Amino acid sequence: EAPQGYRHTFHDLQAVESLVCYQEGIDLLLQVVKGTDEPKKQRYRQKISEYMTRAEDIKKHIEKEKQDGKYHKQIRIEENATGFGYEKIFQEYLTEIVSEVWVEDPYIRQVHQLYNFLRFCEMLVKGPCKVKTIHLLTSYDEGIGKSQQMTALEEIKQSLSNYGVTLNIDFSSSIHDREIRFNNGWMIKIGRGLDYFKKPQGRFSIGYCDFDLRPCHETTVDVFHTKHTKKM
């Protein structure tokens, strides 16, 4: 079941909708075939076989779209929506072969943004992927928070090394785009980067610790699959 505020579109929506219809049709026919006589069972079995063949063809089409780099999934997170912790957004794409991650986000600077990045790293450490290297490209905090930013990132780097993960940190004054890439070919672009959660009502309010329960700012998540994910 989709969380509150969930809207979802595909680059090839017709193919996905067709696949769902065929799968539902197969399930219904499997239920009906149990209580019918033998001649009808034969007709139903033939129809089930046809639906399964068509469903498999559609799956192959969708997979080819992914491999050709044409796959595009979009999630619209509405204002005050809940149920969009990092696991909800990223877990589907963190397969076991993921070993390298690129994070480009200009706003890993303030305390809550640094904690966002830390939570993202914790998700990677928990698996099931086997991440060995994380590349962070962000911008300097030019104000009084620069020392705090550097101290926090260095602490995250040291902590990750205890888990066998290397964090490479680079800074750019011109970075604007926000995207996260995995070396299995998935690329996720979030309009607000990792910072799409609203400030909690209090330090002891529901949603302070569990991001799934934290209301969100309105933003859009675009997911792409490319043949090769390259470090930019």
C-alpha positions as CSV (number, residue, x, y, z in Angstrom):
1,E,0.0,0.0,0.0
2,A,1.3,3.4,-1.0
3,P,2.1,5.9,1.8
4,Q,0.1,9.1,2.3
5,G,0.9,11.6,-0.4
6,Y,2.2,9.1,-2.9
7,R,2.0,9.7,-6.6
8,H,3.8,7.5,-9.1
9,T,4.3,7.7,-12.9
10,F,6.4,5.7,-15.3
11,H,8.1,6.6,-18.5
12,D,6.2,3.8,-20.2
13,L,3.0,3.9,-18.1
14,Q,1.0,1.8,-20.6
15,A,3.3,-1.1,-20.4
16,V,3.3,-1.1,-16.6
17,E,-0.5,-0.9,-16.4
18,S,-0.8,-3.7,-18.9
19,L,1.5,-5.9,-16.9
20,V,-0.6,-5.3,-13.8
21,C,-3.8,-6.1,-15.6
22,Y,-2.5,-9.4,-17.0
23,Q,-1.2,-10.4,-13.5
24,E,-4.6,-9.6,-12.0
25,G,-6.3,-11.6,-14.8
26,I,-4.0,-14.6,-14.2
27,D,-4.8,-14.5,-10.4
28,L,-8.6,-14.4,-11.1
29,L,-8.5,-17.2,-13.6
30,L,-6.4,-19.4,-11.2
31,Q,-9.2,-18.9,-8.6
32,V,-12.0,-19.7,-11.1
33,V,-10.4,-22.8,-12.6
34,K,-10.5,-24.6,-9.3
35,G,-14.3,-24.8,-9.2
36,T,-15.2,-25.6,-12.8
37,D,-15.7,-28.8,-14.9
38,E,-12.9,-30.2,-17.0
39,P,-13.9,-28.7,-20.4
40,K,-14.0,-25.2,-18.9
41,K,-10.7,-25.9,-17.0
42,Q,-9.0,-26.6,-20.3
43,R,-10.2,-23.2,-21.8
44,Y,-9.2,-21.4,-18.6
45,R,-5.7,-23.0,-18.6
46,Q,-5.2,-22.0,-22.2
47,K,-6.2,-18.4,-21.4
48,I,-3.9,-18.4,-18.4
49,S,-1.0,-19.6,-20.6
50,E,-1.7,-16.8,-23.1
51,Y,-1.7,-14.2,-20.3
52,M,1.5,-15.5,-18.8
53,T,3.2,-15.3,-22.2
54,R,2.0,-11.7,-22.7
55,A,3.0,-10.7,-19.2
56,E,6.5,-12.2,-19.7
57,D,6.8,-10.2,-23.0
58,I,5.9,-7.0,-21.2
59,K,8.4,-7.7,-18.5
60,K,11.1,-8.2,-21.1
61,H,10.1,-4.8,-22.7
62,I,10.3,-3.0,-19.4
63,E,13.7,-4.6,-18.6
64,K,15.0,-3.6,-22.1
65,E,13.9,0.0,-21.3
66,K,16.0,-0.1,-18.2
67,Q,19.0,-1.5,-20.0
68,D,18.7,1.1,-22.7
69,G,18.7,3.8,-20.2
70,K,15.1,4.8,-21.0
71,Y,13.6,3.7,-17.7
72,H,12.1,6.6,-15.7
73,K,10.1,6.4,-12.5
74,Q,8.8,9.4,-10.7
75,I,7.5,9.7,-7.2
76,R,5.7,12.9,-6.2
77,I,6.0,13.6,-2.4
78,E,3.2,16.0,-1.4
79,E,3.4,18.6,1.3
80,N,3.2,17.1,4.8
81,A,3.2,13.5,3.4
82,T,4.6,10.8,5.6
83,G,6.1,7.4,4.9
84,F,9.1,8.5,3.0
85,G,12.1,7.5,5.0
86,Y,15.3,6.9,3.1
87,E,14.7,3.1,3.0
88,K,11.4,3.7,1.2
89,I,13.1,5.8,-1.5
90,F,16.4,3.9,-1.9
91,Q,16.1,0.3,-0.6
92,E,14.6,-1.0,-3.8
93,Y,17.8,-0.1,-5.7
94,L,20.4,-1.1,-3.2
95,T,21.0,-4.5,-4.5
96,E,23.8,-6.7,-3.2
97,I,26.2,-5.8,-6.0
98,V,26.2,-2.1,-5.0
99,S,29.7,-1.3,-3.8
100,E,30.2,2.4,-4.7
101,V,27.9,5.4,-4.2
102,W,28.1,9.0,-5.4
103,V,26.2,11.7,-3.5
104,E,26.1,15.2,-5.0
105,D,24.2,17.6,-2.8
106,P,25.3,21.2,-2.2
107,Y,23.5,21.3,1.2
108,I,25.3,18.9,3.5
109,R,26.3,21.8,5.7
110,Q,23.9,22.6,8.6
111,V,23.5,20.3,11.6
112,H,20.3,18.7,10.5
113,Q,21.6,18.2,6.9
114,L,24.8,16.5,8.3
115,Y,22.5,14.2,10.3
116,N,20.5,13.5,7.1
117,F,23.7,12.4,5.4
118,L,24.7,10.3,8.4
119,R,21.3,8.5,8.4
120,F,21.8,7.9,4.6
121,C,25.2,6.3,5.4
122,E,23.7,4.2,8.2
123,M,21.2,2.8,5.7
124,L,24.1,1.9,3.3
125,V,26.1,0.2,6.1
126,K,23.1,-1.9,7.1
127,G,22.9,-3.4,3.6
128,P,22.0,-5.7,1.9
129,C,24.4,-3.9,-0.4
130,K,28.2,-4.2,0.2
131,V,29.2,-0.6,-0.1
132,K,32.9,0.0,0.1
133,T,33.2,3.6,-1.1
134,I,31.0,6.7,-0.8
135,H,31.9,9.8,-2.8
136,L,30.4,13.1,-1.4
137,L,30.4,16.3,-3.4
138,T,29.0,19.2,-1.5
139,S,29.7,22.9,-0.9
140,Y,31.4,24.7,2.0
141,D,29.5,26.4,4.7
142,E,30.9,29.9,4.2
143,G,29.6,31.2,7.5
144,I,30.4,30.4,11.1
145,G,29.3,26.8,10.6
146,K,32.3,25.9,8.4
147,S,34.3,24.5,11.3
148,Q,31.3,22.4,12.5
149,Q,30.7,21.1,9.0
150,M,34.3,19.9,8.6
151,T,34.4,18.4,12.1
152,A,31.1,16.5,11.5
153,L,32.1,15.2,8.1
154,E,35.5,14.1,9.4
155,E,33.8,12.2,12.2
156,I,31.4,10.5,9.8
157,K,34.4,9.6,7.7
158,Q,36.2,8.0,10.6
159,S,33.1,6.2,11.8
160,L,32.5,4.7,8.4
161,S,36.1,3.5,8.2
162,N,35.3,1.3,11.3
163,Y,32.9,-0.5,9.0
164,G,35.3,-0.9,6.2
165,V,33.7,2.0,4.2
166,T,35.8,4.8,2.6
167,L,34.3,8.3,2.4
168,N,35.8,10.6,-0.1
169,I,34.8,14.2,0.4
170,D,35.1,17.0,-2.3
171,F,33.8,20.5,-2.3
172,S,32.5,22.7,-5.1
173,S,31.3,26.3,-5.0
174,S,29.4,25.8,-8.3
175,I,27.5,22.6,-7.5
176,H,23.8,22.9,-8.0
177,D,22.2,19.6,-9.1
178,R,21.3,17.0,-6.5
179,E,21.6,13.4,-7.4
180,I,22.6,10.0,-5.9
181,R,24.1,7.3,-8.1
182,F,24.8,3.6,-7.4
183,N,27.3,1.6,-9.4
184,N,24.6,-0.9,-10.4
185,G,23.2,1.7,-12.8
186,W,20.5,3.4,-10.7
187,M,20.4,7.2,-10.4
188,I,18.0,9.0,-8.1
189,K,17.4,12.7,-8.3
190,I,15.5,14.4,-5.5
191,G,14.4,18.0,-6.0
192,R,15.4,18.9,-2.4
193,G,18.3,16.4,-2.1
194,L,18.4,14.5,1.2
195,D,16.9,17.5,3.0
196,Y,13.2,16.9,2.3
197,F,12.0,16.4,5.8
198,K,10.3,19.1,7.9
199,K,11.6,20.2,11.2
200,P,10.1,18.1,14.0
201,Q,7.6,19.8,16.4
202,G,10.0,19.0,19.3
203,R,12.9,16.8,20.3
204,F,10.5,14.3,21.9
205,S,7.8,14.3,19.3
206,I,6.8,11.4,17.0
207,G,8.9,11.5,13.9
208,Y,12.0,12.9,15.5
209,C,13.9,9.6,15.3
210,D,11.9,7.7,12.7
211,F,11.9,9.5,9.4
212,D,9.0,7.4,8.1
213,L,6.8,9.3,10.6
214,R,8.3,12.7,9.8
215,P,6.2,15.0,7.6
216,C,7.9,16.0,4.3
217,H,8.3,19.1,2.2
218,E,6.8,18.8,-1.3
219,T,9.4,17.5,-3.7
220,T,9.8,15.2,-6.7
221,V,12.0,12.0,-6.8
222,D,13.1,10.9,-10.3
223,V,14.6,7.5,-10.7
224,F,16.6,6.5,-13.8
225,H,18.5,3.4,-14.9
226,T,21.5,3.8,-17.2
227,K,23.9,1.3,-18.7
228,H,26.8,2.9,-16.9
229,T,26.9,5.2,-13.9
230,K,30.0,7.4,-14.2
231,K,31.6,9.7,-11.7
232,M,31.0,13.2,-13.0
